[in-house]
Amino acid sequence: MDYRPGKDFAQEMDAGDPLREYRSRFLVPKHQNGDECIYFCGNSLGLQPKTASRYVEEILKDWETLAVEGHFRASRPWMAYHERLGEQTARLLGAKPLEVTVMNTLTVNLHLMLVSFYRPTPHRYKILMEANAFPSDRYAVKSQLRFHGYDPADALIELPLRRGEVLHRSEDIEALLEAEGGTIALVMLGGVNYYTGQVFDMERITRAAHARGCTVGFDLAHAVGNVEMKLHDWKVDFAVWCTYKYLNGGPGSTAGAFVHEKYAHTLNLPRFAGWWGHEKATRFLMPADFLPIPGAEGWQVSNQPILPLAPLRASLDIFEEAGMEKLRRKSRLLTGYLEFLVERIGEERVSIITPRDENQRGCQLSLVMKRDGQAVFKKLGERGVIGDWREPDVIRVAPAPLYNSFAEVFRFAELLEELV
Ligand SMILES: *Cc1c(COP(=O)(O)O)cnc(C)c1O
C-alpha cells in the first residue's frame, strides 16, 4: 500500500473501509472535553459492545422470572449457553468445535492444560518458553515445574535472543529444538508476544517441536481476535487465551482452551476433573466415577458462570458478522499506516520494536520513546489517547479494526510528533 502523509489519505481510507460501521456497535469512552478518546488499548481491554448490556439483562430477567428453571428454559438456556461461544471461537482459531471450550480464566486454564500436557520423564522434563514471556505464564510454568519436583533454574529454558535484538527468529528456535529437543517435554510460547507484538510462526515451531518429540502449547491472549490461525491443521497440542483483550468479552471475562482433536477420545489422559467435564448424558445421574466429555469440554471443571458469558456472546456475534478475514485485511492497513506515520517522526525520537513484516505482527506496535517516555505517555493521555506504558520506555498502541479508524491513527501520529 502506498500510504500518504496528509490527512486526506486517512479520510479516503475511512470512506472506503467496508468495516467502518462497526465502530457504532461499541461504546467508546469520552475525554473530558466531550470528544471520544482515541482508544488504542484493545490489546489490554476491548471496548464494550452496545448489545452487551441487553444480553446481561436477559440473563438477569430469566433468573428473576424462571430462577432454577432458567438452566433449561431461559431464552438462551444456561445449560448450553457456552456451547455456541465455543463454536464461534473455534472459527476464529481455525479449530473444530470439538477442540474448543470457554471456561475459567486464562492462567487457571494454563494450569489445567499443564496438568495434562506437561508429562515429564527422567530424561525429558524441560519446558521451553520465550525470554520475555508474560509474568503470569512464567509463574504458572515455574510453579508446575516445582510441583513436579524440578528446579526451574535447570528445567526452564528461556529462548535466548541474539545480542542487541528483541525479536525471536524461527531459525534460532528450530536450532535450539534440534540441539536440545530431546530433553524438552513442552514448548510453551505466546502466539503473539505481549511486549513486542511479534507473532510467532506457530506452524513452523509446532512442526519443529513435534519432530523432536515435544508437546506444544500456545498462550493466545494477544492472538485471538487479532491474527488468523489454523490450530487444527498446525496440529498444536493445546492453547489457552483470555477474552477481554481483542475479543471484547469484558473485564476478567471467561477464558478459553483448545485441545487438539487427536486427544479428544483419549479419555484416560491425566487431568484435574470436575462434574462439568463429565459426560452430559449421565452428569445428573451423579455417578461415582468421572467419564470425560470427548474434546475440550472434558476439561471443564465447574458449572459455567453465565453472566460473564453474555458480553462475550455480544462480541463474538459481531466478530462472526464482520469476519476475521476482513478484519485482518483492515488491521494490516491500519497498523501499516500507523507504522508509516511513526517512521516519519524519526528514529532518533521514536523507534518501533515490533516486526516490520506484517505477517509477523498483528494490530499492535510497540513504540520505544527515546526521551522522556513517561512524560510523553502522560501528555498523550491528557489529550485523550488511551494506550499503555511498559517499563522502561515502551508505549504499546493497538488500533483494532473493529472500532478504530484511519483518522484516529492520523490524529495519534500528529499528537505523538508534537510531543516527542
Ligand atoms: C493478558 C495475559 C494474561 C492474563 O492472565 P489472566 O489469567 O487472564 O489474568 C496472561 N498471559 C498473557 C500472555 C497475557 O497477555
The ligand as a MOL file (V3000), in Angstrom:
LIG
                    3D

  0  0  0     0  0            999 V3000
M  V30 BEGIN CTAB
M  V30 COUNTS 15 15 0 0 0
M  V30 BEGIN ATOM
M  V30 1 C -3.3040 -10.8440 29.4650 0
M  V30 2 C -2.4260 -12.0330 29.6390 0
M  V30 3 C -2.5620 -12.8810 30.7470 0
M  V30 4 C -3.5500 -12.5880 31.8490 0
M  V30 5 O -3.8520 -13.7190 32.5950 0
M  V30 6 P -5.2230 -13.8270 33.4170 0
M  V30 7 O -5.1880 -15.2070 33.9450 0
M  V30 8 O -6.3400 -13.5430 32.4690 0
M  V30 9 O -5.1870 -12.7830 34.4970 0
M  V30 10 C -1.7290 -13.9920 30.8170 0
M  V30 11 N -0.8260 -14.2570 29.8400 0
M  V30 12 C -0.6670 -13.4480 28.7680 0
M  V30 13 C 0.3200 -13.7800 27.7070 0
M  V30 14 C -1.4560 -12.3080 28.6480 0
M  V30 15 O -1.2900 -11.4950 27.5960 0
M  V30 END ATOM
M  V30 BEGIN BOND
M  V30 1 1 1 2
M  V30 2 1 2 3
M  V30 3 2 2 14
M  V30 4 1 3 4
M  V30 5 2 3 10
M  V30 6 1 4 5
M  V30 7 1 5 6
M  V30 8 2 6 7
M  V30 9 1 6 8
M  V30 10 1 6 9
M  V30 11 1 10 11
M  V30 12 2 11 12
M  V30 13 1 12 13
M  V30 14 1 12 14
M  V30 15 1 14 15
M  V30 END BOND
M  V30 END CTAB
M  END
